[in-house]
Amino acid sequence: MKISKEKKDKISEHILAFLYSISPRSIFTSHIAIEVARDEEFVKKILLDLKKKGLVSQINKNPEGKSYLKRSRWTLTDSTYEAYKKTQ
């Protein structure tokens, strides 16, 4: 099944709004997938697209500095956070 660009954009907006609501914390892909009720791989694909656009940052290390092997945390970039803050 193919999802239209419009629907992907809506899901992206939902993800960004969720990240804004928990900012400045970062959150794992699996938790974002639960929030938007979508498959983890699909959410990861959207997050990587948002990363290419410079809207989100991917965190690959835990607080002690050790690299994650199979997962990532995500947060809004500073510029995206400020843009959302202005619209609120």
C-alpha beads as a LAMMPS data file, in Angstrom:
LAMMPS data file: protein, C-alpha beads

88 atoms
87 bonds

1 atom types
1 bond types

-500.0 500.0 xlo xhi
-500.0 500.0 ylo yhi
-500.0 500.0 zlo zhi

Masses

1 110.0

Atoms # bond

1 1 1 0.000 0.000 0.000
2 1 1 1.344 3.402 -0.951
3 1 1 0.857 6.488 1.205
4 1 1 0.341 9.832 -0.504
5 1 1 2.713 12.752 -0.044
6 1 1 -0.061 14.691 1.711
7 1 1 -0.467 11.985 4.337
8 1 1 3.293 11.693 4.842
9 1 1 3.424 15.456 5.368
10 1 1 0.622 15.241 7.953
11 1 1 2.455 12.442 9.783
12 1 1 5.665 14.499 9.669
13 1 1 3.812 17.464 11.158
14 1 1 2.428 15.227 13.915
15 1 1 5.930 13.950 14.702
16 1 1 7.341 17.488 14.823
17 1 1 4.502 18.666 17.067
18 1 1 5.094 15.729 19.409
19 1 1 8.836 16.430 19.576
20 1 1 8.043 20.077 20.306
21 1 1 5.711 19.083 23.147
22 1 1 8.463 17.090 24.913
23 1 1 11.344 19.408 24.027
24 1 1 14.174 19.686 25.131
25 1 1 14.091 15.947 25.886
26 1 1 14.955 13.433 23.215
27 1 1 12.952 10.288 22.563
28 1 1 13.501 6.899 20.933
29 1 1 12.061 6.016 17.533
30 1 1 9.900 3.282 19.068
31 1 1 8.196 5.761 21.408
32 1 1 7.507 8.158 18.533
33 1 1 6.012 5.262 16.545
34 1 1 3.670 4.485 19.431
35 1 1 2.625 8.140 19.685
36 1 1 1.759 8.461 15.988
37 1 1 0.404 4.894 15.759
38 1 1 2.664 3.891 12.879
39 1 1 5.215 1.190 12.135
40 1 1 8.725 1.860 13.512
41 1 1 10.418 1.463 10.131
42 1 1 8.006 3.920 8.521
43 1 1 8.546 6.435 11.329
44 1 1 12.323 5.988 11.041
45 1 1 12.132 6.702 7.302
46 1 1 10.166 9.908 7.953
47 1 1 12.588 10.950 10.714
48 1 1 15.557 10.442 8.377
49 1 1 13.805 12.620 5.768
50 1 1 13.235 15.296 8.423
51 1 1 16.911 15.017 9.394
52 1 1 17.949 15.647 5.766
53 1 1 15.784 18.786 5.823
54 1 1 17.497 19.924 9.035
55 1 1 14.355 19.790 11.183
56 1 1 15.384 17.070 13.658
57 1 1 18.632 15.814 15.171
58 1 1 19.554 12.170 15.611
59 1 1 21.330 11.182 18.821
60 1 1 23.308 7.957 18.582
61 1 1 24.921 7.943 22.038
62 1 1 23.605 7.438 25.531
63 1 1 24.235 9.992 28.319
64 1 1 27.480 8.191 29.265
65 1 1 28.799 8.607 25.711
66 1 1 28.464 5.002 24.560
67 1 1 27.086 4.485 21.066
68 1 1 23.727 2.803 20.621
69 1 1 23.962 -0.311 18.452
70 1 1 20.429 -0.518 17.081
71 1 1 18.457 2.522 18.145
72 1 1 18.437 6.292 18.047
73 1 1 16.929 9.136 19.983
74 1 1 15.477 12.181 18.253
75 1 1 15.002 15.829 19.133
76 1 1 14.143 19.054 17.336
77 1 1 16.962 21.235 16.083
78 1 1 17.256 24.630 17.764
79 1 1 16.048 26.474 14.667
80 1 1 12.979 24.228 14.350
81 1 1 12.177 24.674 18.034
82 1 1 12.365 28.471 17.699
83 1 1 10.122 28.401 14.600
84 1 1 7.499 26.327 16.461
85 1 1 7.806 28.581 19.499
86 1 1 6.975 31.655 17.380
87 1 1 3.808 30.029 16.016
88 1 1 2.491 29.097 19.451

Bonds

1 1 1 2
2 1 2 3
3 1 3 4
4 1 4 5
5 1 5 6
6 1 6 7
7 1 7 8
8 1 8 9
9 1 9 10
10 1 10 11
11 1 11 12
12 1 12 13
13 1 13 14
14 1 14 15
15 1 15 16
16 1 16 17
17 1 17 18
18 1 18 19
19 1 19 20
20 1 20 21
21 1 21 22
22 1 22 23
23 1 23 24
24 1 24 25
25 1 25 26
26 1 26 27
27 1 27 28
28 1 28 29
29 1 29 30
30 1 30 31
31 1 31 32
32 1 32 33
33 1 33 34
34 1 34 35
35 1 35 36
36 1 36 37
37 1 37 38
38 1 38 39
39 1 39 40
40 1 40 41
41 1 41 42
42 1 42 43
43 1 43 44
44 1 44 45
45 1 45 46
46 1 46 47
47 1 47 48
48 1 48 49
49 1 49 50
50 1 50 51
51 1 51 52
52 1 52 53
53 1 53 54
54 1 54 55
55 1 55 56
56 1 56 57
57 1 57 58
58 1 58 59
59 1 59 60
60 1 60 61
61 1 61 62
62 1 62 63
63 1 63 64
64 1 64 65
65 1 65 66
66 1 66 67
67 1 67 68
68 1 68 69
69 1 69 70
70 1 70 71
71 1 71 72
72 1 72 73
73 1 73 74
74 1 74 75
75 1 75 76
76 1 76 77
77 1 77 78
78 1 78 79
79 1 79 80
80 1 80 81
81 1 81 82
82 1 82 83
83 1 83 84
84 1 84 85
85 1 85 86
86 1 86 87
87 1 87 88
